[in-house]
């Protein structure tokens, strides 16, 4: 699913993902290619580990998603929460944040 869930608020993403469940077998996977926002992390001195330009870019993208689509940029925690709300059997298997790219690859396993 490349950028399909990107433009939708959580309640519609849940609907989209739930429609995939009847076709999934135990151990089946959903591959999601979408944006994963880096969470704000700080070192022991309180200095941000995420560069300022990345923070600005992410904040701008988040505001655009909210104002245009009533959606948001999602962190890994947001993706996990979305999957749990969809179905407890959907488990994150792997997340690959591609350096320098706009998108990340999320591998979700169906533990049916």
Backbone as a chain_set.jsonl record, in Angstrom:
{"seq": "XXXXXXXXXXXXXXXXXXXXXXXXXXXXXXXXXXXXXXXXXXXXXXXXXXXXXXXXXXXXXXXXXXXXXXXXXXXXXXXXXXXXXXXXXXXXXXXXXXXXXXXXXXXXXXXX", "coords": {"N": [[0.85, -1.163, 0.0], [1.106, 1.82, -1.145], [1.404, 4.994, -0.05], [-1.326, 5.125, 0.405], [-2.668, 5.261, 2.855], [-1.784, 7.619, 3.783], [-3.128, 10.087, 3.321], [-5.411, 10.059, 4.855], [-7.587, 10.415, 7.71], [-7.366, 8.762, 10.955], [-9.74, 7.193, 11.485], [-10.681, 6.476, 8.938], [-8.473, 5.171, 7.885], [-8.434, 2.94, 9.516], [-10.79, 1.716, 8.655], [-10.068, 1.108, 5.986], [-7.896, -0.661, 6.399], [-9.198, -2.709, 7.848], [-10.77, -3.808, 5.874], [-8.974, -5.357, 4.528], [-8.505, -7.547, 6.115], [-10.187, -9.966, 5.833], [-8.966, -11.226, 3.659], [-6.481, -11.978, 4.486], [-4.212, -14.503, 5.495], [-3.01, -16.558, 8.218], [0.056, -15.344, 9.29], [0.337, -13.818, 7.07], [1.262, -10.78, 5.332], [1.159, -7.2, 5.376], [2.38, -4.689, 3.43], [3.378, -1.491, 3.897], [4.02, 1.52, 2.426], [4.92, 4.508, 3.382], [4.952, 7.75, 4.989], [6.954, 8.181, 7.876], [7.113, 9.949, 10.687], [9.814, 11.298, 12.463], [10.176, 10.93, 15.915], [10.43, 13.473, 18.432], [13.423, 13.547, 20.007], [15.74, 13.76, 22.69], [19.058, 14.443, 23.9], [21.071, 13.788, 26.882], [21.701, 16.344, 27.691], [19.622, 17.867, 26.925], [19.573, 18.611, 24.294], [18.256, 18.502, 21.05], [18.002, 15.509, 19.158], [17.091, 15.315, 16.656], [17.612, 17.045, 13.727], [17.11, 20.633, 13.335], [16.131, 21.531, 10.806], [14.849, 19.265, 9.875], [12.86, 18.942, 11.802], [11.365, 21.274, 11.27], [10.519, 20.789, 8.645], [8.943, 18.503, 9.036], [6.986, 19.535, 10.776], [5.762, 21.419, 9.111], [4.752, 19.73, 7.1], [2.982, 18.241, 8.645], [1.104, 20.207, 9.391], [0.088, 20.815, 6.859], [-1.077, 18.344, 6.153], [-3.081, 18.225, 8.088], [-4.638, 20.54, 7.553], [-5.441, 20.218, 4.875], [-6.318, 17.535, 4.484], [-7.468, 16.696, 6.867], [-5.911, 15.004, 8.322], [-2.829, 13.542, 9.562], [0.748, 13.597, 9.981], [2.382, 10.619, 10.804], [3.99, 9.141, 13.614], [6.108, 6.357, 14.535], [4.95, 5.294, 16.819], [2.343, 6.276, 16.499], [1.576, 4.808, 14.235], [1.65, 2.199, 15.281], [-0.392, 2.381, 17.212], [-2.562, 2.881, 15.52], [-2.685, 0.431, 14.127], [-3.275, -1.349, 16.241], [-5.796, -0.395, 16.956], [-7.136, -1.119, 14.696], [-6.985, -3.97, 14.512], [-6.132, -6.394, 16.865], [-4.563, -8.466, 16.021], [-2.802, -7.571, 14.141], [0.535, -6.995, 13.772], [3.505, -5.13, 14.171], [6.212, -5.945, 12.203], [8.544, -5.05, 11.046], [10.165, -1.933, 10.566], [11.447, 0.208, 8.248], [13.207, 3.012, 7.922], [13.933, 4.971, 5.324], [16.905, 6.494, 4.551], [17.179, 9.831, 3.501], [15.011, 9.621, 1.837], [11.516, 10.186, 1.106], [9.745, 8.365, 2.061], [8.933, 5.561, 4.162], [9.226, 2.043, 4.881], [6.894, -0.112, 6.126], [6.382, -3.15, 7.626], [3.823, -5.278, 8.258], [2.581, -7.873, 10.144], [0.112, -10.418, 10.022], [-1.235, -12.011, 12.649], [-2.976, -14.425, 12.828]], "CA": [[0.0, 0.0, 0.0], [1.988, 2.99, -1.22], [0.803, 6.294, 0.267], [-2.785, 5.04, 0.446], [-3.146, 5.663, 4.176], [-1.159, 8.896, 4.104], [-4.036, 11.237, 3.236], [-6.676, 9.786, 5.542], [-7.586, 10.396, 9.177], [-7.299, 7.417, 11.536], [-10.967, 6.386, 11.381], [-10.775, 5.915, 7.588], [-7.374, 4.202, 7.749], [-8.902, 1.723, 10.182], [-11.75, 1.092, 7.729], [-9.315, 0.562, 4.852], [-7.144, -1.833, 6.861], [-10.136, -3.784, 8.217], [-11.234, -4.444, 4.647], [-7.958, -6.311, 4.085], [-8.428, -8.681, 7.04], [-10.728, -11.245, 5.352], [-8.09, -11.841, 2.662], [-5.202, -12.352, 5.085], [-4.052, -15.791, 6.164], [-2.074, -16.499, 9.332], [1.424, -15.092, 8.829], [0.314, -12.913, 5.924], [1.841, -9.48, 5.609], [0.758, -5.989, 4.68], [3.527, -3.812, 3.258], [2.918, -0.107, 3.811], [5.056, 2.488, 2.075], [4.318, 5.763, 3.803], [5.825, 8.61, 5.767], [7.045, 7.966, 9.314], [7.722, 11.126, 11.287], [10.746, 11.005, 13.546], [9.753, 11.555, 17.181], [11.417, 14.39, 19.015], [14.233, 12.893, 21.035], [16.748, 14.673, 23.22], [20.152, 13.811, 24.63], [21.055, 14.058, 28.326], [21.845, 17.79, 27.898], [18.409, 18.526, 26.439], [19.732, 18.995, 22.898], [17.467, 17.643, 20.167], [18.738, 14.584, 18.294], [16.543, 15.501, 15.311], [18.035, 18.374, 13.28], [16.057, 21.662, 13.259], [15.496, 21.579, 9.486], [13.95, 18.109, 9.785], [11.71, 19.282, 12.638], [10.56, 22.262, 10.546], [9.897, 20.118, 7.503], [7.894, 17.626, 9.553], [5.899, 20.37, 11.304], [5.059, 21.965, 7.951], [3.999, 18.642, 6.475], [1.886, 17.897, 9.549], [0.086, 21.255, 9.259], [-0.538, 20.629, 5.547], [-1.948, 17.164, 6.217], [-4.241, 18.557, 8.908], [-5.497, 21.546, 6.921], [-5.951, 19.772, 3.579], [-6.943, 16.213, 4.513], [-7.893, 16.366, 8.223], [-5.083, 13.858, 8.686], [-1.601, 13.965, 10.225], [1.936, 12.782, 9.787], [2.377, 9.654, 11.903], [5.231, 8.577, 14.145], [6.013, 4.896, 14.664], [3.951, 5.048, 17.864], [1.018, 6.511, 15.896], [1.279, 3.658, 13.368], [1.338, 1.057, 16.157], [-1.719, 2.629, 17.783], [-3.528, 2.693, 14.429], [-2.808, -1.009, 13.874], [-3.981, -1.962, 17.381], [-7.207, -0.01, 16.848], [-7.706, -1.859, 13.567], [-7.139, -5.362, 14.925], [-5.031, -6.811, 17.739], [-3.744, -9.48, 15.349], [-1.834, -6.907, 13.278], [1.75, -6.783, 14.552], [4.653, -4.59, 13.441], [7.327, -6.869, 12.078], [9.758, -4.299, 10.727], [10.015, -0.586, 10.021], [12.695, 0.682, 7.658], [13.171, 4.42, 7.549], [14.906, 5.107, 4.25], [17.596, 7.775, 4.682], [17.124, 10.698, 2.331], [13.792, 9.404, 1.064], [10.305, 10.693, 1.743], [8.891, 7.283, 2.541], [9.476, 4.442, 4.926], [8.547, 0.784, 4.603], [6.395, -0.754, 7.337], [5.942, -4.526, 7.38], [2.843, -5.622, 9.281], [2.254, -9.3, 10.075], [-1.184, -10.827, 10.539], [-1.058, -13.15, 13.534], [-4.344, -14.921, 12.943]], "C": [[0.903, 1.235, 0.0], [1.172, 4.272, -1.109], [-0.725, 6.283, 0.265], [-3.311, 5.58, 1.762], [-2.691, 7.073, 4.549], [-2.161, 10.052, 4.208], [-5.325, 11.09, 4.036], [-6.535, 9.901, 7.051], [-7.68, 8.955, 9.686], [-8.562, 6.594, 11.303], [-11.132, 5.778, 9.989], [-9.644, 4.93, 7.298], [-7.77, 2.866, 8.367], [-9.888, 0.98, 9.279], [-11.043, 0.411, 6.562], [-8.597, -0.715, 5.268], [-8.063, -2.99, 7.238], [-10.679, -4.506, 6.987], [-10.221, -5.438, 4.076], [-7.981, -7.608, 4.898], [-9.014, -9.983, 6.496], [-9.822, -11.967, 4.347], [-6.773, -12.331, 3.244], [-5.265, -13.732, 5.726], [-3.067, -15.604, 7.313], [-0.651, -16.349, 8.788], [1.494, -14.18, 7.621], [0.827, -11.534, 6.322], [1.199, -8.38, 4.775], [2.012, -5.124, 4.616], [2.98, -2.4, 3.034], [4.124, 0.773, 3.501], [4.453, 3.866, 2.332], [5.331, 6.567, 4.602], [5.793, 8.187, 7.24], [7.803, 9.158, 9.884], [8.64, 10.702, 12.422], [10.257, 11.674, 14.825], [10.839, 12.488, 17.686], [12.119, 13.674, 20.158], [15.347, 13.842, 21.433], [17.848, 13.892, 23.931], [20.097, 14.236, 26.1], [21.203, 15.55, 28.648], [20.628, 18.569, 27.408], [18.496, 18.993, 24.995], [18.985, 17.989, 22.006], [18.374, 16.772, 19.306], [18.245, 14.662, 16.849], [16.919, 16.912, 14.867], [16.85, 19.336, 13.113], [15.357, 21.661, 11.911], [14.538, 20.406, 9.279], [12.687, 18.372, 10.612], [10.787, 20.261, 11.919], [9.816, 21.628, 9.379], [8.729, 19.246, 7.963], [6.715, 18.43, 10.092], [5.083, 20.973, 10.17], [4.203, 20.924, 7.261], [2.797, 18.257, 7.324], [0.758, 18.921, 9.45], [-0.649, 21.135, 7.917], [-1.506, 19.465, 5.572], [-3.221, 17.471, 7.0], [-5.186, 19.504, 8.162], [-6.116, 21.071, 5.613], [-6.769, 18.484, 3.688], [-7.558, 15.828, 5.863], [-7.168, 15.099, 8.704], [-3.851, 14.381, 9.423], [-0.45, 13.096, 9.771], [2.04, 11.874, 11.006], [3.791, 9.24, 12.3], [5.066, 7.057, 14.178], [4.969, 4.544, 15.722], [2.526, 5.254, 17.337], [0.616, 5.338, 15.001], [0.901, 2.44, 14.201], [-0.055, 1.194, 16.756], [-2.809, 2.407, 16.732], [-3.751, 1.208, 14.148], [-3.551, -1.713, 15.005], [-5.465, -1.63, 17.351], [-7.896, -0.766, 15.718], [-8.001, -3.288, 13.979], [-5.913, -5.762, 15.736], [-4.099, -7.819, 17.072], [-2.731, -8.875, 14.377], [-0.639, -6.474, 14.115], [2.822, -6.167, 13.656], [5.74, -5.633, 13.384], [8.631, -6.096, 11.863], [9.371, -2.923, 10.204], [11.379, -0.168, 9.503], [12.51, 2.128, 7.238], [14.296, 4.631, 6.548], [15.597, 6.463, 4.347], [17.529, 8.564, 3.377], [15.877, 10.547, 1.489], [12.599, 9.973, 1.823], [9.531, 9.6, 2.455], [9.672, 6.272, 3.354], [8.677, 3.197, 4.57], [8.189, 0.135, 5.936], [5.896, -2.142, 6.948], [5.072, -4.928, 8.563], [2.454, -7.083, 9.093], [0.874, -9.55, 10.689], [-0.992, -12.1, 11.343], [-2.429, -13.727, 13.835], [-4.388, -16.295, 13.474]], "O": [[1.403, 1.638, 1.05], [0.354, 4.583, -1.975], [-1.348, 7.337, 0.135], [-4.314, 6.294, 1.774], [-3.171, 7.646, 5.527], [-2.042, 10.898, 5.094], [-6.233, 11.911, 3.906], [-5.503, 9.538, 7.615], [-8.031, 8.045, 8.935], [-8.471, 5.415, 10.959], [-11.668, 4.677, 9.863], [-9.83, 3.967, 6.554], [-7.482, 1.802, 7.818], [-9.823, -0.243, 9.156], [-11.373, -0.716, 6.194], [-8.676, -1.731, 4.577], [-7.733, -4.145, 6.97], [-11.011, -5.69, 7.058], [-10.571, -6.267, 3.236], [-7.527, -8.648, 4.42], [-8.397, -11.033, 6.677], [-9.907, -13.187, 4.204], [-6.022, -13.029, 2.563], [-6.231, -14.08, 6.405], [-2.364, -14.594, 7.368], [-0.214, -17.124, 7.937], [2.584, -13.805, 7.188], [0.826, -11.172, 7.499], [0.764, -8.593, 3.644], [2.636, -4.859, 5.644], [2.218, -2.157, 2.099], [5.118, 0.766, 4.227], [3.586, 4.326, 1.59], [6.442, 6.102, 4.855], [4.732, 7.874, 7.78], [8.985, 9.35, 9.599], [8.286, 9.852, 13.239], [9.954, 12.867, 14.817], [12.021, 12.303, 17.396], [11.498, 13.255, 21.134], [15.835, 14.626, 20.62], [17.606, 12.823, 24.492], [19.187, 14.956, 26.511], [20.871, 15.978, 29.754], [20.611, 19.798, 27.471], [17.603, 19.69, 24.513], [19.085, 16.778, 22.201], [19.389, 17.239, 18.789], [18.889, 14.148, 15.935], [16.586, 17.879, 15.551], [15.737, 18.917, 12.794], [14.133, 21.776, 11.851], [13.53, 20.542, 8.585], [11.579, 18.061, 10.174], [9.566, 20.102, 11.95], [8.636, 21.898, 9.156], [7.66, 19.252, 7.353], [5.563, 18.047, 9.887], [3.856, 21.036, 10.249], [3.064, 21.197, 6.881], [1.721, 17.978, 6.795], [-0.415, 18.549, 9.429], [-1.863, 21.33, 7.851], [-2.626, 19.573, 5.074], [-4.308, 17.033, 6.624], [-6.398, 19.288, 8.146], [-7.223, 21.49, 5.277], [-7.81, 18.363, 3.043], [-8.116, 14.738, 5.99], [-7.739, 14.253, 9.392], [-3.83, 15.532, 9.859], [-0.646, 12.001, 9.244], [1.808, 12.322, 12.129], [4.659, 9.019, 11.456], [3.99, 6.541, 13.877], [4.194, 3.606, 15.544], [1.615, 4.502, 17.684], [-0.542, 4.919, 15.004], [-0.049, 1.729, 13.874], [-0.811, 0.224, 16.801], [-3.85, 1.817, 17.021], [-4.888, 0.779, 13.951], [-4.377, -2.588, 14.745], [-6.3, -2.474, 17.677], [-9.098, -1.023, 15.778], [-9.122, -3.769, 13.82], [-4.782, -5.495, 15.329], [-2.966, -8.002, 17.516], [-1.887, -9.594, 13.844], [-0.778, -5.686, 15.05], [3.03, -6.615, 12.529], [6.15, -6.157, 14.42], [9.674, -6.438, 12.42], [8.379, -2.77, 9.492], [12.36, -0.191, 10.245], [11.753, 2.429, 6.315], [15.472, 4.486, 6.884], [14.93, 7.492, 4.235], [17.788, 8.033, 2.297], [15.703, 11.279, 0.515], [12.669, 10.211, 3.029], [8.744, 9.883, 3.358], [10.892, 6.15, 3.244], [7.578, 3.291, 4.023], [9.058, -0.132, 6.767], [5.078, -2.28, 6.038], [5.515, -4.921, 9.711], [2.045, -7.483, 8.003], [0.518, -8.982, 11.722], [-0.631, -13.142, 10.796], [-2.975, -13.554, 14.924], [-5.47, -16.861, 13.633]]}, "num_chains": 1, "name": "protein.A"}
